[in-house]
Structures are given as C-alpha cells and as structure tokens.
Amino acid sequence: MRLTTPYDRVAYPTTMFAQTHPERLAVLARLAGLDPVPPHQARILEIGGGTCVNLLSMAAMWPDCDAHGFDLSSNAIARGQEITDASGLANVTLAVEDICEAHERYPAGSFDYVIAHGVYAWVPDHVREATMRLIAHCLSDRGVGFVSYNAMPGGHVRQIMREMLFDAIGEIDDPDARIAAVRDFLEAYARPQPDDEPLAKTLRQQAESMLKRPDAVLFHDELGPCFNPQRLMDVAAAAAESGLVFLTDAGRNRHLDGFLPDGSALPDDPEYAVLLAASRDDYASLRYFRQSLFAKQEPDRVIDATRIAGMWISTKLKRLDDGAFAQGGDSINIADEDLAASIARVAAVYPQRVPISAITDNPEHLRVILQLFVEWYVTLYPGPAPFPAEPSDNPCASPLVRGMLGLGETMLCTLDHTVLKIEQPELRALLMAADGTRTIAEIAALETGIPPEDTHAAIAACCSKALMIA
Ligand SMILES: C[S@@+](CC[C@H](N)C(=O)[O-])C[C@H]1O[C@@H](n2cnc3c(N)ncnc32)[C@H](O)[C@@H]1O
C-alpha cells in the first residue's frame, strides 16, 4: 500500500518535451564523438514521468525500442497505463515505483537513455541523490542521461517568490483554494509600481509569467513541499560521484555548453573548463532552468561541426519575400545564398527530414547549420523520419493517436514528438477510421463528416502533421 502523493491529489499536466528526446540526445552525444545507441532500437527509461506520455510518444514512434517508465503517483501511472492499453503499445512497461527503491527493478547498465524531467529540484535531498545514483546505475556504457532542474542563480529569485506565495496561502490546505489565493496575490503583485527597483521589476515579471501557468503547474512547481534549485557545478559533482561525466545541455541555445570552441587547445581539466564557462553564463543571465546531459564515456570537448554531416535535418523556418527566414516572432538571415536556398527546400517538406549530405558537404555550411540547430531554428536527427510523407493505400494513423482519441483526449502526441490539439469531430472520426484495414475509398464511404471527395486531402494533411504511420 503506497501513500497518496500531492500528484495523486492534483494531476500534473505532463506533456512531451523535445529536449528530452533520445534523438536530440543522440545527436548531441555524436557531436561529442560518442557512439550512442540508435534511438529507434534503444532501451529508454523515464524516471518520475507522471503519466509518462513523453515516453509513450517515443514508444509509438519506434515500435522496436524498449520503453520503461515509472512514477510514485499511482493515479498518474494508472492514466499512462490506460493510454498504453488503448493504444496497444507492446513495447512499454509502466510501474508505480519510488526512485529510492528502483535499483532493484532495473539491472545495471540496462538502458541507453535515462530521462528525469522536472524531478531533480523538486524532491528532498535523499531522493535527489538517489536519482543521480539510479541514472548512473541504469545507464549502459554508450548511454546518455537527461536531468532537468531549477537552476541557480535564477532559483534565488524563485525562492523569493515562493516565500511570498507561502505567505499568501497561509494555512489553506484545499488545492483549489490555494491556487485561487496565489492567483489573487500574483495579479496584485504583478502590477508595476512607479518606483520599482530592478529586482522588484524582475520579481513582477516572474509573477506575470507564473500567472500564465496552468493551475496544476502552479500548485506543484510553486507550492510543492520541496524546491531545491541547483548550481550546475553541484549537479556535475553529484554526477561525477556516481561515475558520470557532464556532456552538455539540451536546452535552446545551450547545446554548446559542454564544448570548447573549434581549434581550442585542451586545458588540463576540460570538463571543469566547460562547467566554469557555463556557470559564469548562468550568473550573467540569471539562469533558472537547466537540462543537463551525462554520459559514462569521456566526450571530445572541442567542437567539430563536420560531425553533423551524416545526420538528417528538418525545419519550420519560413522564407520571406525579402530572403530572410521567420520562425515564431524571430527573423534570421542566412548570408550564403546556396545554403539559404537549401534550407528553404528542407522547410518546404516539413515535417519530413532531409539527409544533410543531400544539401551540403561544405564545412562552412555545416558550421552554420550547427549554429541554427543550437538556436532551435533547425532540428537535427540521427536518421530519417518514422512517418510517411504520403498516405499509403490503406492509411494508418498512429496507434497512440487513435488510443488517445478513444479515451477522449484532445491534446495528442504526434510522431514528431509534439503536442497537437485536435477537437474537430470530423477529423477525430477520420483518424479513428484510418486504422490500416480500410482503403481511402472505404474511409470516404464512412460518415466521418468529411466530404468523400476531400478524404484523400484530409488524410494527406494528417501525414503532413506527423499523425500517420502508413
Ligand atoms: C513536476 S512532476 C514532473 C512530471 C513529468 N516528468 C513532467 O516533467 O511533466 C514530478 C514527478 O516526479 C514524481 N516523483 C516525485 N518523487 C518521486 C519518487 N520518489 N519516486 C518516483 N517519482 C517521484 C512525482 O510523482 C511527479 O509525477
């Protein structure tokens, strides 16, 4: 009999995290000269994964991988199991388990990727220590571990906010009432005052951004019983004690944190040199979140962009009439027109991936592509996309998508490891009908609500949203 945890009282809205994806981890490990196991046939463990939909999405993408996940919350794992069963995912095992006791369940070296997202800084010291030990215990020699955590020095700012929030809730225990009290406080506090000092401005911005979070995230991340933001140096020291080396960081603009610039002479202690530089950057930017990667083998620390030559690329960048590229609110220029034209061709087939070897072997281009990857304007992969560009004669939607639809979920996991909200009843019916047993003509004859003559185009659109496996 297990105790009920706060995550059983209020469900955490677990989702997918691109930065935890073994494909990204494999790309970064290969950049460091390591030889990670190809993700499509890897053994993956997710620690404290909540419902583990992040893991289920990986398992749906690669039926040949072996995916295991666990969490202390039995409600979260029960929901994850419902989704697994409804999707018929045969390569997933989920368990209710405590990090501190998980050693016995998982033999040493039994995983190629171990992911702990959103756990490390939100648990007591002994659980945090056990988390790093477990990652080291479970990782294979070629393995890559992922640990995200609230970082310092931004964590100090969050500590100040936390003290104010705890004052605001006082003795209130009911979750809804706690959240309401915190929202009232934040709304008042976020209003700028004419005589605000810089620190007060920063705190008010934090309040503003907290107000945008879902209730359950506020309840757990800001009002949970443990909040222990970490210094990168301390996390790396804990990893080293367990026999792991710091590889780099999986977050946007941080992929080069584990590397020295091209052509650098190796210092006596390369790992310390990169950690020191990254820590200084944390202090300069008041960083509050990190997503550190660890490995068992020593990486090459000097960056070498030619290592991406054998990889694959996709991009959502849109080329504008003036030749610049846009993504979200950002606009960027690629000075070399040959490369710009190639990137535009890659963008035109998104979400499909293109081998980098098909667009360039020019080392200068590879350096620019690597920088675009670091800034998250392009994504690099170890291999091709596991979803088709065009529907087959008997189109088949991802089993996970159909399983989630069957359970009434609207936030669905694509085969590109992103979240897609699908509410339209016609599209939901179409995806359920596309189970690989019917031709497009047979699907068109069903009353999905989509006009029969539009069925082919609708299924093709599902392919272009990475929802189809055939
Ligand atoms: C903030 S949530 C993160 C969930 C998910 N990884 C995500 O990022 O969305 C923290 C998770 O860690 C789990 N957790 C906390 N302590 C744990 C322990 N000792 N053993 C296993 N899971 C634990 C909680 O139940 C919760 O699901």
The ligand as an ORCA input file, in Angstrom:
! r2SCAN-3c Opt
* xyz 0 1
  C       6.905     18.061    -11.579
  S       6.370     16.425    -11.884
  C       7.128     16.093    -13.433
  C       6.402     15.054    -14.220
  C       6.985     14.867    -15.640
  N       8.317     14.302    -15.609
  C       6.977     16.199    -16.348
  O       8.053     16.815    -16.472
  O       5.893     16.638    -16.773
  C       7.397     15.483    -10.783
  C       7.078     13.979    -10.831
  O       8.037     13.297    -10.016
  C       7.360     12.260     -9.335
  N       8.120     11.878     -8.125
  C       8.401     12.642     -7.043
  N       9.096     11.926     -6.141
  C       9.251     10.677     -6.661
  C       9.857      9.485     -6.198
  N      10.457      9.432     -5.004
  N       9.833      8.404     -6.989
  C       9.227      8.440     -8.207
  N       8.605      9.548     -8.690
  C       8.625     10.651     -7.917
  C       6.019     12.880     -8.998
  O       5.052     11.924     -8.653
  C       5.711     13.649    -10.271
  O       4.986     12.892    -11.195
*
